[in-house]
């Protein structure tokens, strides 16, 4: 009995060693890099992040895919665990259109019925994908399901790239958060303090400019420019202008499409002269309505639309840009829906009445023609 038991134990041990364990599913993993290869965003200017994922669950022909956001999370934020947007996680808002501003990307499953609207590409059969996300800056305004606004400051909160199931499909395997730090990415060109500035270099400070360091009295240097003159190609700073600061930015302006300023309509606007790369929002009458954020382009301009409240009173209102110094504003008149209906009534009300009267006559004539054979039949029967 002992020998048989020992043989059975040896056989079981041999079988357990011979059968390999089933490989575990690879965990979802996301890598983030800016143009310099770091997982960092600039606090002031827009940063484009290259985002790559691996180990995600790819469902062939499945509905949806994943959304790729930039934002912050708190506690049990995952939708599969009861997390809700605006309460447990927040992200930079953007439209779900294919040609949105790049704050939000949609990566579709291979063969998905909504793959045509994917602006972040298609996930491979192995669960890998790659896309880019634009981060407008260190702060942004997030909205919850009740349209309540909350300002997220990534200099105080830990922000990063968020992935969740798209189109309302919850999938714990595809829910990730990858932290991204905030750091200034605008580096000044290095200078060598050992080499004195060339007076003939247009980039050198003009004579008398305050560089913050003591200036030795000029000595007789061969080829030096006489005092009070300007080297060829250099520019003298204007009165009150800081040397080397560059030309002053143009005055910010804001314009609206006054023809569409009707209560309940969508109002189009354009802004110019803003700092490039900044994130701005527009607000009507200090909070009656708002929209954004909108990313300012390299030319200092941006454009968008704002939904005017249906109960907006007829009269003068103000639209203002927030998020930049010297925020531009514009006053314009909103027309009520009753006034719009009244303007369209005088020319068309009489025509409408005439058309209705004519239609009634036609119906009466048709009814008379339909009843005539019956009346004639009755008369024939009575005569008989």
C-alpha positions, 0 to 999 in steps of 0.5 A: 500500500505504501509503495502504491501510494508513493507511486500515485503521488509521484505520478501526480507531481509529474503531471502537475509539472508537465502541464503548463499554467494558462497564460494570464490576460495582459493588463491594459497599459498606456504610455504618454509622451509630448513632442520632447518624449516626456509625460508632461504638459505646459501650464500655459500653452497647448500641448499635443500628447502622443498616446499609445495603448496595449493589452486592451480588450478588442471586440471584433465587430463590437459596438463602440470602442474607447474614449481617450480624455485628459482630466482628473479622477477621484476615488473609485472613478471607473464607470464599471464600478459606479463612477460618474462623469462630473462626480468621480472623474472630469475631463476637457469637454469637446464635441463627439464629432470626427473633426472636433478640437482634439481634446477628446478622441474615439478609438473604435473596435475593429469592424464596429458599426460606428468606426466611421466616426472614429477620430482616434483610429481603430484598435487592433485585434491584439488590443493595441492602438495609438492616437493624439490628444490636445491638452489646452493647459493646466486648467480647464472647465468641466461639466457634469450631467446637469451642466454644472461647471467646475474648474479643474486645476492640474497644478493642484490635482493629479491629471492625466489621460483617461480611457473609458468605454465609448458609447455608454459601454462599460468595460473594466478591462479598458478603463485606465488612468495614466498620470501626466505632470505639469511643467513649463515646456517653453525653454529660452535659448541658451547663451554663453556668458563668456562671449560678449554680445556682438554690437552688430548682432540685431538680436543684441540689446540696444545701447542703454538697455537694462540687462540687469547686470552692471555695464562697464564704461565703453572704451575705444574699440576698433569698429565700434558704433559711435554713441547714440547711433544704431547698428545696421539692422538693429531696432531701437525700442519705443518709449515705454517698450521693454527691449527684447519683448517683441511687438505688442499683441493686437487688441482682442476683439469679439464679434457675433452674428447679430442676425442669429441673435434670437432667443432659443437660437444658436449664436455664432461668434468670432474672436481675434487678437488673443494669445495663441494656444490659450483656452478661453470660454464665452459667457452671456450676461455673467452666467446666463449661458456659456460655452467652451473651452475653445482653443485659440489658434496660432493666428490668435483667433477662435470661433464657436457657437453659443446656445441662447436661452429660450427665455432670454429677454428681448433687448441688449445683452453682453457676450464676454470672453474669459481666460485671457487678460483684457477679455474682449466683450461685445453688446448686441440685441437679442430678439424674442421669438414673439417678435420674430413671429410678428415680423413674419406675420403681416406679409403672410397672414393675409396670404394664408387666409386667402389660401385657407378660403380658397381651399375651403371653396375647393372642398365645398365644390368637391362635396357638391359634385359628389352629392349631385348624383345622389340628388339626381337619383332621388329626383328620378325615383320620385318622378317614377 
